[in-house]
Amino acid sequence: QVQLQESGPGLVKPSQTLSLTCNVSGGSITTSYYYWAWIRQPLGKGLEWIGRITASGYTVYSPALKNTAYLQMNSLKPEDTAVYYCAASGRSRPSRSTEYPYWGQGTQIAVSY
Protein backbone atom coordinates (compact mmCIF):
# COMPACT_ATOMS: atom_id res chain seq x y z
CA GLN A 1 0.00 0.00 0.00
CA VAL A 2 1.51 3.27 -1.14
CA GLN A 3 1.41 6.03 1.45
CA LEU A 4 2.44 9.66 0.90
CA GLN A 5 3.10 12.40 3.44
CA GLU A 6 3.55 16.05 2.50
CA SER A 7 5.24 18.66 4.67
CA GLY A 8 5.77 22.35 4.21
CA PRO A 9 6.20 25.72 5.96
CA GLY A 10 2.51 26.60 6.20
CA LEU A 11 2.97 30.30 5.50
CA VAL A 12 5.03 31.89 2.73
CA LYS A 13 5.33 35.57 1.90
CA PRO A 14 4.59 36.78 -1.65
CA SER A 15 7.60 36.65 -4.02
CA GLN A 16 9.30 34.04 -1.82
CA THR A 17 10.03 30.42 -2.79
CA LEU A 18 7.93 27.50 -1.62
CA SER A 19 9.64 24.22 -0.82
CA LEU A 20 7.57 21.13 -0.06
CA THR A 21 8.59 17.58 0.77
CA CYS A 22 6.72 14.40 -0.05
CA ASN A 23 7.80 11.27 1.82
CA VAL A 24 6.74 7.97 0.27
CA SER A 25 6.40 4.52 1.82
CA GLY A 26 5.20 1.28 0.29
CA GLY A 27 6.63 2.28 -3.07
CA SER A 28 9.53 4.09 -4.70
CA ILE A 29 9.51 7.23 -6.82
CA THR A 30 12.54 5.83 -8.67
CA THR A 31 10.37 3.24 -10.41
CA SER A 32 8.14 3.90 -13.38
CA TYR A 33 5.37 1.67 -12.01
CA TYR A 34 3.60 4.72 -10.63
CA TYR A 35 3.16 8.21 -12.03
CA TRP A 36 3.99 10.61 -9.21
CA ALA A 37 2.71 14.17 -9.22
CA TRP A 38 2.12 17.34 -7.26
CA ILE A 39 -1.48 18.60 -7.27
CA ARG A 40 -3.01 21.53 -5.44
CA GLN A 41 -6.49 22.75 -4.56
CA PRO A 42 -7.17 26.42 -3.82
CA LEU A 43 -9.98 27.06 -1.35
CA GLY A 44 -13.35 26.72 -3.06
CA LYS A 45 -11.84 25.60 -6.35
CA GLY A 46 -11.04 22.36 -8.13
CA LEU A 47 -7.87 20.31 -8.16
CA GLU A 48 -5.00 21.67 -10.25
CA TRP A 49 -2.13 19.55 -11.57
CA ILE A 50 1.25 21.19 -10.80
CA GLY A 51 3.83 18.83 -12.20
CA ARG A 52 5.25 15.36 -12.43
CA ILE A 53 7.73 14.07 -9.89
CA THR A 54 10.70 12.90 -11.98
CA ALA A 55 14.49 13.08 -11.86
CA SER A 56 14.41 16.17 -14.01
CA GLY A 57 11.71 18.63 -14.90
CA TYR A 58 9.40 20.82 -12.92
CA THR A 59 9.83 19.21 -9.53
CA VAL A 60 13.08 18.74 -7.70
CA TYR A 61 14.03 15.18 -6.94
CA SER A 62 16.98 13.88 -4.96
CA PRO A 63 18.30 10.52 -6.26
CA ALA A 64 19.97 10.01 -2.89
CA LEU A 65 16.56 9.94 -1.20
CA LYS A 66 14.60 7.47 -3.24
CA ASN A 67 11.45 7.85 -1.22
CA THR A 68 11.47 11.61 -0.89
CA ALA A 69 10.39 14.10 -3.48
CA TYR A 70 10.56 17.86 -3.43
CA LEU A 71 8.57 20.66 -4.98
CA GLN A 72 10.05 24.10 -5.42
CA MET A 73 7.99 27.01 -6.70
CA ASN A 74 9.47 30.48 -7.08
CA SER A 75 7.95 33.96 -6.91
CA LEU A 76 4.81 32.92 -5.08
CA LYS A 77 1.65 35.03 -5.23
CA PRO A 78 -1.37 35.15 -2.93
CA GLU A 79 -3.35 33.17 -5.54
CA ASP A 80 -0.95 30.25 -4.96
CA THR A 81 -2.61 29.77 -1.56
CA ALA A 82 -3.94 26.20 -1.59
CA VAL A 83 -3.72 22.73 -0.12
CA TYR A 84 -0.81 20.98 -1.82
CA TYR A 85 -0.82 17.22 -2.38
CA CYS A 86 1.58 14.65 -3.72
CA ALA A 87 -0.17 11.77 -5.44
CA ALA A 88 0.52 8.54 -7.32
CA SER A 89 -1.25 6.82 -10.22
CA GLY A 90 -0.77 3.42 -11.84
CA ARG A 91 -1.51 4.96 -15.24
CA SER A 92 1.32 6.12 -17.48
CA ARG A 93 -0.40 9.42 -18.26
CA PRO A 94 -3.20 10.17 -15.82
CA SER A 95 -5.41 12.96 -17.10
CA ARG A 96 -7.79 13.48 -14.20
CA SER A 97 -7.68 13.48 -10.42
CA THR A 98 -9.84 10.34 -10.21
CA GLU A 99 -6.99 8.39 -11.86
CA TYR A 100 -4.78 8.95 -8.80
CA PRO A 101 -5.70 6.32 -6.19
CA TYR A 102 -2.96 7.34 -3.76
CA TRP A 103 -2.89 10.76 -2.08
CA GLY A 104 -1.13 12.33 0.85
CA GLN A 105 -3.25 14.18 3.40
CA GLY A 106 -2.21 17.51 1.92
CA THR A 107 -0.37 20.46 3.41
CA GLN A 108 -2.00 23.90 3.61
CA ILE A 109 0.12 26.71 2.21
CA ALA A 110 -0.94 30.33 2.67
CA VAL A 111 0.80 33.09 0.70
CA SER A 112 0.35 36.31 2.61
CA TYR A 113 2.13 39.14 4.35
C-alpha positions in Angstrom: 0.0 0.0 0.0 1.5 3.3 -1.1 1.4 6.0 1.4 2.4 9.7 0.9 3.1 12.4 3.4 3.6 16.1 2.5 5.2 18.7 4.7 5.8 22.4 4.2 6.2 25.7 6.0 2.5 26.6 6.2 3.0 30.3 5.5 5.0 31.9 2.7 5.3 35.6 1.9 4.6 36.8 -1.7 7.6 36.6 -4.0 9.3 34.0 -1.8 10.0 30.4 -2.8 7.9 27.5 -1.6 9.6 24.2 -0.8 7.6 21.1 -0.1 8.6 17.6 0.8 6.7 14.4 -0.1 7.8 11.3 1.8 6.7 8.0 0.3 6.4 4.5 1.8 5.2 1.3 0.3 6.6 2.3 -3.1 9.5 4.1 -4.7 9.5 7.2 -6.8 12.5 5.8 -8.7 10.4 3.2 -10.4 8.1 3.9 -13.4 5.4 1.7 -12.0 3.6 4.7 -10.6 3.2 8.2 -12.0 4.0 10.6 -9.2 2.7 14.2 -9.2 2.1 17.3 -7.3 -1.5 18.6 -7.3 -3.0 21.5 -5.4 -6.5 22.8 -4.6 -7.2 26.4 -3.8 -10.0 27.1 -1.3 -13.3 26.7 -3.1 -11.8 25.6 -6.4 -11.0 22.4 -8.1 -7.9 20.3 -8.2 -5.0 21.7 -10.2 -2.1 19.5 -11.6 1.2 21.2 -10.8 3.8 18.8 -12.2 5.3 15.4 -12.4 7.7 14.1 -9.9 10.7 12.9 -12.0 14.5 13.1 -11.9 14.4 16.2 -14.0 11.7 18.6 -14.9 9.4 20.8 -12.9 9.8 19.2 -9.5 13.1 18.7 -7.7 14.0 15.2 -6.9 17.0 13.9 -5.0 18.3 10.5 -6.3 20.0 10.0 -2.9 16.6 9.9 -1.2 14.6 7.5 -3.2 11.5 7.9 -1.2 11.5 11.6 -0.9 10.4 14.1 -3.5 10.6 17.9 -3.4 8.6 20.7 -5.0 10.0 24.1 -5.4 8.0 27.0 -6.7 9.5 30.5 -7.1 8.0 34.0 -6.9 4.8 32.9 -5.1 1.7 35.0 -5.2 -1.4 35.1 -2.9 -3.3 33.2 -5.5 -1.0 30.3 -5.0 -2.6 29.8 -1.6 -3.9 26.2 -1.6 -3.7 22.7 -0.1 -0.8 21.0 -1.8 -0.8 17.2 -2.4 1.6 14.6 -3.7 -0.2 11.8 -5.4 0.5 8.5 -7.3 -1.3 6.8 -10.2 -0.8 3.4 -11.8 -1.5 5.0 -15.2 1.3 6.1 -17.5 -0.4 9.4 -18.3 -3.2 10.2 -15.8 -5.4 13.0 -17.1 -7.8 13.5 -14.2 -7.7 13.5 -10.4 -9.8 10.3 -10.2 -7.0 8.4 -11.9 -4.8 9.0 -8.8 -5.7 6.3 -6.2 -3.0 7.3 -3.8 -2.9 10.8 -2.1 -1.1 12.3 0.9 -3.2 14.2 3.4 -2.2 17.5 1.9 -0.4 20.5 3.4 -2.0 23.9 3.6 0.1 26.7 2.2 -0.9 30.3 2.7 0.8 33.1 0.7 0.4 36.3 2.6 2.1 39.1 4.3 
